[in-house]
Amino acid sequence: MAHILHLDSSARTTGSYSRQLTREFVETWLKLTPQDTVTYRDLNTTPLPFIDQQWISAVFNPSTPPTAQEQSALTVSDLLIDELMAADVLVFGVPIYNFSVPASFKAYLDQVIRMGRTARFTSSGPEGLVKGKQAYVITASGSDFSQEPFKSLDHHTPYIKTVLNFIGITDVTFIRHHGYTPEAQQENLAAARKDIETLTREGQLTSV
Ligand SMILES: Cc1cc2nc3c(=O)[nH]c(=O)nc-3n(C[C@H](O)[C@H](O)[C@H](O)COP(=O)(O)O)c2cc1C
């Protein structure tokens, strides 16, 4: 039995392609294995706090013993990391905003990328501690960032791959939607749905 963490970050609550596709991904997955379970997190309707002075002090330079303020600064981070660790399959909806990720998703990353909990430094370099996850990142954009001239301007997909790899999530698959016209958007929706059909079936074969 697998547990899914389904997360959306589009600022749109209606008409969002990334939200539509993450929902369809999870629905398709659950049709194949209805016993699997899901935690849902909406980074837009439930925004996260940014990390701050107390957070940084608590992670990198805590008092001994940690002060009450330092401890409480990590409450949200602890909750999000527990949620991440409990999942086997990650389904993240992350649109492209201004060539990168939405601020709500960056705030999430800043809370979960944490020395001592999701990564650590060893004598041979950094080691990610979030092991054994399958990640599916569903992106949405106007332009097609899989090809030039936009590919080399993509600060989204390579960035997400880098940060997830850094904390140990190395099995990362992207499903991309793009388009400016309704025709292109519908055509790419159909292509993304095909990818979802294939990937959910393949994913179940290797899922824990
Ligand atoms: C604030 C903002 C910034 C955007 N920046 C880009 C961009 O840099 N490149 C691009 O191709 N599309 C950009 N778009 C278009 C969105 O990526 C596109 O509408 C996508 O479908 C949004 O995801 P959603 O459908 O899940 O809401 C931007 C949209 C918004 C609202």
The ligand as an ORCA input file, in Angstrom:
! r2SCAN-3c Opt
* xyz 0 1
  C       2.434     35.451    -12.364
  C       2.566     34.613    -13.606
  C       3.797     34.453    -14.203
  C       3.930     33.656    -15.324
  N       5.155     33.492    -15.885
  C       5.294     32.695    -16.978
  C       6.578     32.487    -17.560
  O       7.607     32.973    -17.102
  N       6.651     31.703    -18.675
  C       5.543     31.117    -19.226
  O       5.669     30.420    -20.221
  N       4.319     31.257    -18.656
  C       4.169     32.036    -17.559
  N       2.937     32.212    -16.995
  C       1.791     31.452    -17.534
  C       1.494     30.242    -16.636
  O       2.635     29.428    -16.440
  C       0.372     29.407    -17.244
  O      -0.798     30.201    -17.306
  C       0.075     28.149    -16.449
  O      -0.968     27.441    -17.063
  C      -0.262     28.479    -14.986
  O      -0.499     27.291    -14.254
  P      -1.989     26.880    -13.840
  O      -2.735     26.649    -15.141
  O      -1.829     25.616    -13.071
  O      -2.573     27.970    -13.027
  C       2.792     33.009    -15.883
  C       1.535     33.178    -15.267
  C       1.421     33.968    -14.144
  C       0.065     34.122    -13.504
*
